[in-house]
Amino acid sequence: MLRHWWVAAYTTFYEYVPDLGLKTARSVNNYARATKDAAVSSRRRIGEALHVTLLICKFVASLAFFLPMALYTVVEYVLLGETGVALAVFVVNLANHYFEWTRWGAPGSVLFVTVGVITHIWRCGSGDTELERLSPTTIVLEGLKEVRERAATRERTETEDLQRLQADACWYNKLATCCYLLN
């Protein structure tokens, strides 16, 4: 009977407890590493969401700037140049004054002429490269390219983290199996 107690104490204190401590320490290490990797991954995903929000804001701002210029360019094309635009604005203001359609005719004309002046300055001043770089189409295309690159990088990093955790677990299981077979 005493021998059974001795074998039980030996098994508990010399085989089970050290192995339990080793397994517990390794498990805590794996959980800490996995938690850190998950936190980093979550931060990257939040950063991606903010990046996409920034791209949408840039697109809307670009659209707010370029849409009136595009509208003026179309009107100028339809009315056959600056002379046609000036004549149309004069006729609309004259008709508005005579028929009293709205009281916003003069401010609308000033706004339309201002957009026309800005459009002409923009065309003459900076050239096509600046116009192409700030256009809504370029912003969308470059934004999609950046989002795809960042998503691929994020996916690759997450896959590497998962493979590292799986390799650690596999290594530990092999070590535990070897230690068990040696005993």
C-alpha positions in Angstrom: 0.0 0.0 0.0 2.8 2.4 0.9 4.4 1.7 -2.5 1.2 2.8 -4.3 1.2 6.1 -2.4 4.9 6.5 -3.3 4.2 5.9 -7.0 1.2 8.3 -6.9 3.3 11.0 -5.2 6.1 10.4 -7.7 3.8 10.6 -10.7 2.0 13.7 -9.4 5.0 15.7 -8.3 7.7 14.6 -10.7 5.8 13.9 -13.9 2.4 15.5 -13.9 3.0 18.9 -12.2 6.1 19.9 -14.2 4.4 18.8 -17.4 1.3 20.8 -16.3 3.4 23.8 -15.6 5.1 23.6 -19.0 1.8 23.1 -20.8 0.2 26.0 -18.9 3.1 28.4 -19.6 3.1 27.4 -23.3 -0.7 27.8 -23.5 -0.6 31.2 -21.8 2.2 32.3 -24.2 0.1 31.1 -27.2 -3.0 32.9 -26.0 -1.0 36.1 -25.3 0.5 36.0 -28.8 -2.8 35.2 -30.4 -4.5 38.1 -28.5 -1.7 40.5 -29.6 -2.0 39.4 -33.2 -5.8 39.7 -33.1 -5.5 43.2 -31.7 -3.1 44.2 -34.4 -5.3 42.8 -37.0 -8.4 44.6 -35.6 -6.4 47.9 -35.6 -5.4 47.3 -39.2 -9.0 46.7 -40.2 -10.2 49.9 -38.4 -7.4 51.7 -40.2 -8.7 50.3 -43.5 -12.2 51.5 -42.7 -10.9 55.0 -41.9 -8.8 54.9 -45.1 -11.9 54.1 -47.2 -13.8 56.9 -45.5 -11.0 59.3 -46.3 -11.1 58.1 -50.0 -14.9 58.7 -50.1 -14.5 62.2 -48.6 -11.8 63.0 -51.2 -14.0 61.7 -54.0 -17.0 63.8 -52.8 -14.8 66.9 -52.5 -13.4 66.4 -55.9 -16.8 65.8 -57.3 -18.1 69.0 -55.7 -15.3 70.9 -57.4 -15.3 69.3 -60.8 -19.1 68.8 -61.3 -19.9 72.6 -61.7 -16.9 72.9 -64.0 -18.1 70.0 -66.1 -21.6 71.4 -66.2 -20.2 74.8 -67.4 -18.1 73.1 -70.0 -21.1 71.2 -71.4 -23.2 74.4 -71.4 -20.4 76.2 -73.1 -20.1 73.4 -75.7 -23.8 73.5 -76.4 -24.0 77.3 -76.7 -20.9 77.3 -79.0 -18.4 79.1 -76.8 -18.0 82.0 -74.4 -20.0 84.4 -76.6 -23.0 82.0 -76.6 -22.8 81.6 -72.8 -22.7 85.4 -72.3 -25.6 85.9 -74.7 -27.7 83.2 -72.9 -27.0 84.6 -69.5 -28.0 88.1 -70.7 -31.2 86.8 -72.3 -32.1 84.8 -69.2 -31.5 87.8 -66.9 -33.5 90.1 -69.2 -36.4 87.6 -69.3 -36.2 87.2 -65.6 -36.3 90.9 -65.0 -39.3 91.4 -67.4 -41.4 88.4 -66.3 -40.2 88.4 -62.6 -39.8 84.7 -62.4 -37.5 84.6 -59.4 -35.4 86.9 -57.3 -32.4 84.5 -57.5 -31.7 85.3 -61.1 -28.9 87.8 -60.5 -27.1 85.7 -57.8 -27.5 82.6 -60.0 -25.9 84.5 -62.9 -23.0 85.7 -60.8 -22.5 82.1 -59.6 -22.6 80.7 -63.1 -20.1 83.4 -64.4 -17.8 82.7 -61.4 -17.8 79.0 -62.2 -17.0 79.9 -65.9 -14.1 82.1 -64.9 -12.7 79.4 -62.5 -13.1 76.8 -65.3 -11.2 79.0 -67.8 -8.5 79.8 -65.2 -8.2 76.1 -64.4 -7.9 75.1 -68.1 -5.2 77.7 -68.8 -3.2 77.6 -65.5 -2.2 74.1 -64.4 -2.3 71.9 -67.4 -3.6 68.4 -67.9 -1.5 66.7 -65.3 -3.0 68.5 -62.4 -6.4 68.2 -63.8 -6.0 64.4 -64.2 -4.4 64.0 -60.8 -7.3 65.6 -59.0 -10.1 64.3 -61.1 -12.8 62.1 -59.4 -12.0 59.2 -61.8 -8.3 59.2 -60.8 -9.1 59.5 -57.1 -11.4 56.4 -57.4 -9.0 54.4 -59.5 -6.0 55.1 -57.3 -8.1 54.6 -54.2 -9.2 51.2 -55.3 -5.6 50.2 -56.2 -4.5 51.3 -52.7 -7.3 49.4 -51.0 -6.5 46.2 -52.9 -2.8 46.5 -52.1 -3.5 47.1 -48.4 -6.1 44.2 -48.3 -3.5 41.8 -49.9 -0.9 42.9 -47.3 -3.3 42.5 -44.4 -4.5 39.1 -45.6 -0.9 37.9 -46.1 0.0 39.1 -42.6 -3.0 37.4 -41.0 -2.2 34.2 -42.8 1.4 34.3 -41.6 0.2 34.9 -38.0 -2.2 32.0 -38.2 0.5 29.7 -39.6 2.9 30.7 -36.9 0.4 29.9 -34.2 -0.4 26.5 -35.8 3.3 25.7 -36.1 3.8 26.5 -32.4 0.9 24.3 -31.5 2.2 21.5 -33.7 5.7 21.8 -32.3 4.4 21.6 -28.8 2.2 18.6 -29.5 5.2 16.8 -31.0 7.3 17.7 -28.0 4.7 16.5 -25.6 4.3 13.2 -27.6 8.1 12.7 -27.5 8.3 13.4 -23.7 5.4 11.0 -23.1 7.0 8.2 -25.2 10.3 8.7 -23.3 8.7 8.2 -20.0 
